[in-house]
Amino acid sequence: QVQLVESGGGLVQAGGSLRLSCAASGSIPRINTMGWYRQAPGKQRELVATITNFGLANYGSPVKGRFTISRDNAKNTVYLEMNSLKSEDTGVYYCTLVGRAWGQGTQVTVSS
């Protein structure tokens, strides 16, 4: 089993920044992809960003150029640096170890 613990969500004004963290523990494959998805009220869950353990990153179109995903393989932790936040970035952000597990989610609210 894999456990994912997220932290760093909260309330921020438009134009501001937040940093999310997600630590994985348990049976983690040596080769893996971790990342973030988000879900706004009334909308489907969508890709924010993923990153392989080799550092190859992939971003959803709405966040390209504003968000940066990174990871510390030694700590099995993935980070999401979110800059120039917009009200449409509001939602629950879920960490994932792709194909294995999801976190509980952390709320991000951007006020305009």
N, C-alpha and C positions, 0 to 999 in steps of 0.2 A: 504493500500500500504506500501511497504518497500523500503527504500532507503539505498544503500550501498555506502560508500565513502572510496576509497582506497588511500593509500599513501605509499611512501617509495621505489618506484622503482628507477632505475637508471643504470649507467654504472659502472662496477667493473671489476677488473682483475681476471683472473682465480686463484682460491685458496682463494679469498677474501670472504667477508660476506656482507649480506644485511638483513634488517629487513623490512617486509611489515606489514602494519596495515590496518584494515578495520572496520569502525564503522557503525553499523546498526541503523536505526531509523524507526519509523512508527509502524505498526501493527505486532509486533513480537510475535510469539507463545511462551508460557511459556516453552514448551519443544521443542527444536530445535537443528539442526545441522548446523554449519557454516564451511566454509572451503575455499580451494583454488584449482583452476584448472589452467592449463596453455596451451597455444597454440603457437607452433613454426610455422614459415612460411612454408606453404605447408603440414602441419601435422594436425591431428585431435586434438581437445581439449582433454587433459588427466588429470587424477586425480593427484594432488600434495598431499593434505592432508585434512582431515576433522576432526572435533571434536564436540562431543555432549556437551550440557550444563552441563552434569555430568562429563565431562573431558575425555571421552573415545575417543582416537585418532586413526586414520587410515591413513596410508601413502601409496603413490604409490611406487612401487619397485625402480624406479630410484633415489629416494630421501631418502630412508631409511638410517638412520645413519648419515645423513648430515643436514637434515632440522628438525626443531621442531615447532610444532603448539601449540599455547596456546590461552587462551581467558580470558577475564574479563567480567563475566556475569553482573556485576553491570553497566558496561559501554557499554554492547552489542558490544564488540569489540573483534576481533580475530586478532592474530599476527602470522607471519610466520618468524621464524629465519632461515636464509639460510647460511650455512657455507660450506667451501670447494667447492665453486662454480666452475662449469665447463662450457665450452663453450656451451655444449648441454643443459644447463639450460636456455639459452637465449629464450625469448618468451614474450608474453603478459600474465600476471598473472591476473586471474579473481577471485574476491571474490564472494562467494555465500552463501545465506541463503537457504539451500537445499530445493528444491521444491517450493521456494517462489520468489526468486529474484537473479539477477546477478548484479555485479558492472560493471563499464565502462571498467575496465582493467587498469593495469599499466605495463609499459614496463620494462623488466629486460634484460640487455645486459651484457654478460660476454665475455670479450676480452681475447684471448689466447696469 
